[in-house]
Amino acid sequence: MSFLNEIISSSGNEYASTVIDGLEGSDINGFCDTGSYSFNALLSGSLYGGMPDNKIMAIAGESATGKTYFTIGIVHKFLVDNPDGVVLYFDTEQAVTSDMFKERGCDPARVAVFPVSTIEEFRHQAITIVDNYLELKKKDRKPMLIVLDSLGMLSTNKEMVDTAEGKTTKDMTRAQIVKATFRVLTLKLGRANIPMIMTNHTYDVIGSMFPQKEMGGGSGLKYAASTIVYLSKKKVKEGTDVIGNIVHCKLFKGRVTKENSMVDVILKYEIFKKVSTRIELPCGTKVFEKALYRDAEKYFTDDVMAQLEVAVGKEFKYGVSVEEEPEVEDGSE
């Protein structure tokens, strides 16, 4: 046993290890595909990656920006990719219905919904579940995804009592309770290799020189979540008719990919080129952008996807280096 291993052994910390052996609960062993190539790229720097499989991801935004829609889409993809996997959905808004899951293709027999109203309720139930999961032998553990939708709607026991008694004083303990909850839960989720998605609302920062958004619930979630994505949207119109929405995903915090990323890598890296009002494909054919997305399988070929995979790595990952070809001396003076 090496000197360093003797020190680790004497510490009594069963989860301590040398970096060469890997860091249990901290190292990312895989990713959960979100079902969206662009969202995967933003989160992991790969079209085929996604959210880390043992971390917390927060999806934040104003009302009606698609937070629950995105979340249920990830739930569907998780269940498809893990035929024996299960999802625990903590619902604080009574916003989801069985029909919503069924219509999005989620297996209703593998999704459990837990209505909760306070942070303390959520903390007790979630930590109890994860502790019981950790007690199982690894071969008996099934893939699991936990969702909290949403943090902003959770009250506290004190707030509930004060409201019942007619008191209108603000609960100043809420932020500390949130921080304490995720301080414990983050470590346990990492050890159990359980990913977690949390939705939260945002509000405009008053008095800021530039327009800024801030998440509700205090600073606890900012430190606990390894990834925070802000959603915003704009309407798509044909004439005066609104035919849909474009949802923008901005990486507010990321430990795997660059923060504040939100870019169209297809055009930026000239895999496709913008020529007047059309898009020029690698073969030279020009099509309108709407046609490109309407018949995606035709235009996004294996070769194009391979080029995109290289491009998103350069765009979103930290420290991606391009190997330079060594200069070859030709012997001339």
C-alpha positions in Angstrom: 0.0 0.0 0.0 1.4 3.4 -1.0 1.9 6.3 1.5 -1.1 8.2 0.0 -3.4 5.1 0.2 -2.4 4.6 3.8 -3.5 8.2 4.6 -6.8 7.7 2.7 -7.4 4.4 4.6 -6.7 6.1 8.0 -9.2 8.9 7.3 -12.2 6.6 7.6 -13.8 8.2 4.5 -15.1 5.3 2.5 -15.6 7.5 -0.6 -12.1 9.0 -0.6 -9.8 7.8 -3.4 -6.8 8.8 -5.5 -7.5 10.7 -8.8 -6.0 7.9 -10.8 -8.6 5.4 -9.4 -11.4 7.8 -10.3 -13.6 10.0 -8.0 -16.8 8.2 -6.9 -19.7 10.5 -7.1 -17.8 13.3 -8.9 -16.6 11.8 -12.2 -19.1 11.8 -15.0 -19.4 8.3 -16.3 -22.0 9.0 -18.9 -24.7 11.3 -20.2 -28.5 11.2 -20.4 -29.6 11.9 -24.0 -32.2 14.8 -23.9 -33.7 13.8 -27.3 -32.4 17.0 -28.9 -29.1 17.1 -30.8 -28.7 20.9 -30.2 -29.6 20.6 -26.4 -27.1 17.7 -26.1 -24.4 19.8 -27.7 -25.1 22.8 -25.4 -24.9 20.6 -22.3 -22.0 18.2 -23.1 -20.3 19.4 -26.3 -21.5 16.4 -28.2 -24.6 15.8 -30.3 -24.8 12.3 -28.7 -24.2 13.4 -25.1 -26.7 15.3 -22.9 -26.9 16.0 -19.2 -24.4 14.3 -16.8 -25.9 11.0 -15.4 -25.0 11.9 -11.8 -25.6 15.6 -11.5 -28.4 18.2 -11.0 -29.5 20.2 -14.0 -31.8 23.2 -13.5 -34.1 24.5 -16.3 -35.1 28.0 -15.5 -37.3 30.6 -17.2 -40.4 32.8 -17.1 -43.9 31.3 -17.2 -44.8 29.5 -20.5 -41.2 29.2 -21.8 -41.5 25.4 -22.0 -39.8 24.2 -18.8 -42.2 21.3 -18.2 -42.3 20.5 -21.9 -38.5 20.2 -22.1 -38.5 18.1 -18.9 -41.1 15.6 -20.1 -39.2 15.3 -23.4 -36.1 14.3 -21.4 -38.2 11.9 -19.3 -39.5 10.2 -22.5 -35.9 9.8 -23.9 -34.6 8.4 -20.6 -37.3 5.8 -20.5 -36.7 4.8 -24.1 -32.9 4.5 -23.6 -33.4 2.6 -20.3 -36.1 -0.1 -20.7 -35.9 -1.0 -17.0 -35.5 2.6 -15.8 -37.9 4.6 -13.7 -38.7 8.2 -13.2 -39.7 9.9 -9.9 -41.5 13.1 -10.7 -42.0 15.5 -7.7 -44.9 17.8 -8.7 -45.4 21.1 -6.8 -47.8 22.8 -9.1 -50.4 20.0 -9.8 -49.5 20.9 -13.4 -48.8 17.5 -14.9 -51.5 14.9 -15.8 -51.4 11.3 -16.8 -52.5 12.3 -20.3 -49.5 14.6 -20.7 -47.1 11.7 -20.1 -49.0 9.3 -22.3 -49.2 11.8 -25.2 -45.5 12.4 -25.1 -44.9 8.6 -25.3 -43.8 8.0 -21.7 -44.5 4.6 -20.2 -47.0 5.4 -17.4 -46.1 2.2 -15.5 -42.6 3.5 -15.0 -43.3 7.1 -13.9 -44.3 7.9 -10.3 -45.6 11.3 -9.4 -45.1 12.7 -5.9 -47.2 15.7 -5.0 -45.2 17.9 -2.5 -45.9 21.3 -1.1 -42.9 22.2 1.1 -39.2 22.0 0.8 -39.0 19.8 3.9 -41.4 17.3 2.4 -39.4 17.0 -0.8 -36.1 16.8 1.2 -37.3 14.0 3.4 -38.8 11.9 0.7 -36.0 12.4 -1.9 -33.2 11.7 0.6 -35.0 8.6 2.0 -35.5 7.2 -1.5 -31.8 7.8 -2.5 -30.6 6.3 0.8 -32.7 3.2 0.3 -31.4 3.0 -3.3 -27.8 3.2 -2.1 -28.4 0.2 0.3 -29.3 -2.0 -2.7 -26.6 -4.1 -4.3 -25.4 -2.4 -7.5 -26.7 -5.3 -9.6 -30.2 -4.7 -8.2 -30.2 -0.9 -8.9 -32.3 0.2 -11.9 -31.6 3.4 -13.8 -33.4 6.2 -12.1 -34.2 9.9 -12.9 -35.6 12.4 -10.4 -37.5 15.5 -11.4 -38.6 18.4 -9.2 -41.1 20.6 -11.0 -40.8 23.2 -9.7 -38.6 24.6 -6.9 -40.2 28.0 -7.0 -43.6 26.7 -5.9 -42.3 24.9 -2.8 -43.2 26.6 0.5 -41.7 25.9 3.9 -43.3 24.5 7.1 -42.9 27.9 8.7 -44.6 29.6 5.8 -47.5 27.2 5.9 -48.0 27.7 9.6 -47.7 31.5 9.3 -50.2 31.6 6.5 -52.7 29.4 8.5 -52.4 31.8 11.4 -52.9 34.9 9.2 -49.4 36.2 9.5 -47.9 38.1 6.5 -44.3 38.2 7.5 -41.8 36.9 5.0 -40.1 33.6 5.8 -36.4 34.5 6.0 -35.3 30.9 6.5 -36.4 29.6 3.1 -33.1 30.3 1.3 -31.1 28.5 4.0 -33.4 25.5 3.9 -33.1 25.2 0.2 -29.3 25.5 0.4 -29.1 22.8 3.1 -31.4 20.5 1.2 -29.2 20.5 -1.9 -26.0 20.4 -0.1 -26.9 17.0 1.2 -28.8 15.8 -1.9 -26.1 16.7 -4.4 -23.6 14.4 -2.7 -26.0 11.5 -2.4 -27.2 11.7 -6.0 -23.5 11.7 -7.1 -22.8 8.5 -5.2 -25.9 6.8 -6.4 -25.3 7.9 -10.1 -28.8 9.4 -10.2 -29.4 12.4 -12.5 -31.9 15.1 -11.4 -33.8 17.8 -13.3 -35.2 20.7 -11.6 -37.3 23.5 -13.0 -37.4 27.0 -11.5 -38.8 30.4 -12.3 -36.8 33.5 -13.1 -37.5 37.2 -12.5 -36.0 40.5 -13.7 -33.3 41.9 -11.5 -34.4 45.4 -10.4 -31.8 48.2 -10.5 -29.4 46.3 -12.8 -27.6 48.5 -15.4 -28.3 45.8 -18.0 -31.4 43.5 -18.3 -30.7 40.4 -16.2 -32.6 37.4 -15.1 -32.3 35.7 -11.7 -33.6 32.4 -10.4 -35.9 32.3 -7.4 -35.1 30.3 -4.2 -31.8 32.0 -3.2 -28.3 31.1 -4.0 -28.4 27.4 -2.9 -29.5 26.0 -6.3 -26.8 28.0 -8.1 -24.1 26.2 -6.2 -25.8 22.8 -6.2 -26.7 22.5 -9.9 -23.8 21.5 -12.1 -25.8 22.8 -15.1 -28.2 25.7 -15.3 -30.1 26.5 -18.5 -32.2 29.6 -19.0 -35.1 29.4 -21.5 -36.6 32.2 -23.4 -38.8 32.3 -26.4 -40.0 34.4 -29.3 -43.1 33.9 -31.5 -42.9 32.7 -35.1 -45.3 34.4 -37.4 -46.6 33.9 -40.9 -48.1 37.3 -41.7 -50.0 38.2 -38.6 -50.7 34.6 -37.5 -48.6 33.1 -34.7 -47.7 29.6 -35.9 -45.3 28.6 -33.1 -42.4 29.6 -30.9 -38.6 29.4 -31.0 -37.2 28.5 -27.7 -33.7 29.8 -26.9 -31.6 27.8 -24.5 -28.7 29.7 -22.9 -26.2 28.0 -20.7 -26.0 30.1 -17.5 -23.8 27.6 -15.7 -21.9 24.6 -17.0 -19.0 22.5 -15.6 -18.6 20.5 -18.8 -19.3 23.1 -21.5 -18.7 26.9 -21.9 -21.1 29.2 -20.0 -23.3 31.7 -21.9 -23.2 29.5 -25.1 -26.1 29.9 -27.5 -25.1 29.8 -31.2 -26.0 28.3 -34.6 -23.0 26.1 -35.1 -24.2 24.9 -38.5 -23.8 28.3 -40.2 -20.9 29.5 -38.0 -18.7 26.7 -39.1 -19.9 26.9 -42.7 -21.1 23.3 -42.8 -24.1 24.9 -44.4 -23.7 28.4 -45.8 -26.2 31.3 -45.8 -26.6 32.6 -49.4 -29.1 35.4 -49.7 -32.4 34.0 -48.4 -31.3 30.3 -48.9 -29.0 27.8 -47.3 -26.3 26.2 -49.4 -25.6 22.6 -48.7 -22.2 20.9 -48.9 -23.1 19.5 -52.3 -23.9 23.0 -53.7 -27.7 22.7 -53.6 -29.6 25.7 -52.3 -32.8 25.3 -50.3 -34.9 27.6 -48.1 -34.3 27.1 -44.4 -37.9 25.9 -43.7 -37.4 23.1 -46.2 -34.1 22.1 -44.5 -35.9 21.5 -41.2 -39.0 20.1 -42.7 -37.1 17.2 -44.3 -34.2 17.0 -41.9 -33.3 13.3 -42.5 -32.7 14.1 -46.2 -30.3 17.0 -45.6 -28.6 16.0 -42.2 -26.7 13.1 -43.6 -24.2 11.0 -41.7 -21.4 13.1 -43.2 -23.0 16.3 -42.1 -23.7 14.9 -38.6 -20.0 14.0 -38.4 -18.9 17.5 -39.3 -21.4 18.9 -36.8 -20.0 16.7 -34.0 -16.6 18.2 -34.5 -18.0 21.7 -34.7 -20.0 21.5 -31.5 -16.9 20.1 -29.7 -15.0 23.2 -30.7 -17.9 25.5 -29.9 -19.0 24.3 -26.5 -16.3 22.3 -24.8 -13.6 23.8 -22.6 -10.0 23.5 -23.7 -10.5 21.9 -27.1 -7.3 22.1 -28.9 -6.6 21.7 -32.6 -3.5 19.6 -33.4 -1.2 21.4 -35.7 0.6 19.4 -38.4 4.4 19.4 -37.8 6.4 21.3 -40.3 8.4 19.0 -42.6 11.8 20.1 -43.7 12.5 19.6 -47.4 16.2 20.0 -47.1 16.3 23.3 -49.1 18.3 26.2 -47.8 
